[in-house]
Structures are given as structure tokens and as C-alpha cells.
């Protein structure tokens, strides 16, 4: 019996124009009416979740920063935070910059509200990258970027793709952090051991929900751990290989309301089971 639905946003719940379809909103509302928690689990920071919260009906828990930051959208309560330590991000930045000239870094701090971007980063960024205007990003020295621990540490190159940059980073054989990517044009470095699954496990423990009672949706490499951890993981029809491999099921694409299609089926099966159970002597 599903008690919590964990869903990625961009490329999963949201359509390409970042809207929530009427069918998807109806499915989310039906799940909530059935007593199921519906939790966005996203690479976005809380400010990015709030941009679509009304359209999706999100008023309670959210897992942001790829699971590093658990918050309650209604009360503002911080459930937990996990930061990349200063020493780990400094070692990464200095070694990678020496190996790959032109790499740039950003430190995301203070619940995702403070964005400390290295000089030159804003020039190659767009609003869609971080749900933040480039003019708000600043232009800081590398020492300033590395001065404090990061809720998320961003690594980007002007020409290398995230997969190419990830290969360069892994070749350094460093430790003390986790790294992933979400389809955006940069790598996302987190505290060691942190992932969407890490954050989801902590929220479920708080709510008294077992992993077998979790239905999860995703499409990108940063969703793979969550899809594998959940009792039933669902990858979108257009998902990246990592998500497809981790999932128990593949649904339709986000343009075809793939999340809604699965929720509708799950709720129909739940109703059928309840009717059958109530008819027993």
C-alpha cells in the first residue's frame, strides 16, 4: 500500500514549459485525498520549488538540493541539511582546475538563498539553469567561493558536457563528497553519501513510512538512487540510462503525463483492493 509519492520535478512531473498539466494536478490531488504524502524531491532549492508549488499543490514537505535539504514548505521548518565540507570542496576545485583549465565553481549556501558564483560563471549561465537570474549570481574570487561549506557545490565548464566533466573529476580519485548531474549543464557536488535516496530515507523515518510504501518517479542520473531505494521506482519514458536501469517500471514521457498515468492506476488498484477487502466476511 503506497503511503508516499516522491517525484522529481524538471523532466518528470513538469512539462517542458515547466507547467503542471490539469491531468497531473488532478492525480496529485486524488493521491493527497487518499491520505498519501506527495513530496517533490528535486535538485532545485526551495525558492525554485516555490515557483511551481501552487500549480502542483505542494504545501508540505520538500526535499531540495538533491536530497541534501529537507524543508516544510508551509512552516519553513528545516528538517535537515547536509553540507560539502570546505576542505573537500577546496581539494576538488584546486585539483580539477589544474587538470581542466576553464572550469568554474559556485557555492550554494544558507538554505539555497545565497549563491556565490566564481567570476565568469554568470556570463555562461541562464535563468533556467538555477531558476535564478544571472545578474543575481555575483562575481567572486575562487577563494571566496571556497570560503564556507556548501549545501550544493556546482562545477561547470564552458565546453565540456557534464558527463565529460564527470569523467575528469573521477580520474582525480578524490573523496569526501558525492557528485551527480540532473540534465542541467553542470555537475552537482553534495556532502559525502548524500543523494535523493539519502534525503528520502530520512523523511520517511520521520513520518514512519517504510521504503516498501514509497512510489518514486524520476528521469535523470540524480534520480537513480531514489528509484532503486523506493519500493517501486518509475522512470519516465525519455529517462537517462541510469534512471532506466534503476527503475522497476517505465512510464510515458512528461509530455504524455507519465506520472499521472501511474498514480491513476495505483489509486484504481487501491480502490479495488479496498472494495474486495470490505466484502470479506
Secondary structure as GFF3:
##gff-version 3
##sequence-region A 1 281
A	DSSP	beta_strand	4	7	.	.	.	ID=ss1
A	DSSP	pi_helix	9	13	.	.	.	ID=ss2
A	DSSP	alpha_helix	22	33	.	.	.	ID=ss3
A	DSSP	beta_strand	37	41	.	.	.	ID=ss4
A	DSSP	alpha_helix	46	56	.	.	.	ID=ss5
A	DSSP	beta_strand	61	64	.	.	.	ID=ss6
A	DSSP	three_ten_helix	65	67	.	.	.	ID=ss7
A	DSSP	beta_strand	69	72	.	.	.	ID=ss8
A	DSSP	beta_strand	78	81	.	.	.	ID=ss9
A	DSSP	alpha_helix	86	99	.	.	.	ID=ss10
A	DSSP	beta_strand	103	109	.	.	.	ID=ss11
A	DSSP	three_ten_helix	110	112	.	.	.	ID=ss12
A	DSSP	beta_strand	114	117	.	.	.	ID=ss13
A	DSSP	alpha_helix	121	124	.	.	.	ID=ss14
A	DSSP	alpha_helix	127	130	.	.	.	ID=ss15
A	DSSP	three_ten_helix	134	136	.	.	.	ID=ss16
A	DSSP	alpha_helix	142	145	.	.	.	ID=ss17
A	DSSP	beta_strand	152	157	.	.	.	ID=ss18
A	DSSP	alpha_helix	162	171	.	.	.	ID=ss19
A	DSSP	beta_strand	177	180	.	.	.	ID=ss20
A	DSSP	beta_strand	187	191	.	.	.	ID=ss21
A	DSSP	alpha_helix	196	207	.	.	.	ID=ss22
A	DSSP	three_ten_helix	211	213	.	.	.	ID=ss23
A	DSSP	beta_strand	214	218	.	.	.	ID=ss24
A	DSSP	three_ten_helix	221	223	.	.	.	ID=ss25
A	DSSP	alpha_helix	224	229	.	.	.	ID=ss26
A	DSSP	beta_strand	232	235	.	.	.	ID=ss27
A	DSSP	alpha_helix	241	246	.	.	.	ID=ss28
A	DSSP	beta_strand	249	250	.	.	.	ID=ss29
A	DSSP	three_ten_helix	254	256	.	.	.	ID=ss30
A	DSSP	alpha_helix	258	278	.	.	.	ID=ss31
###
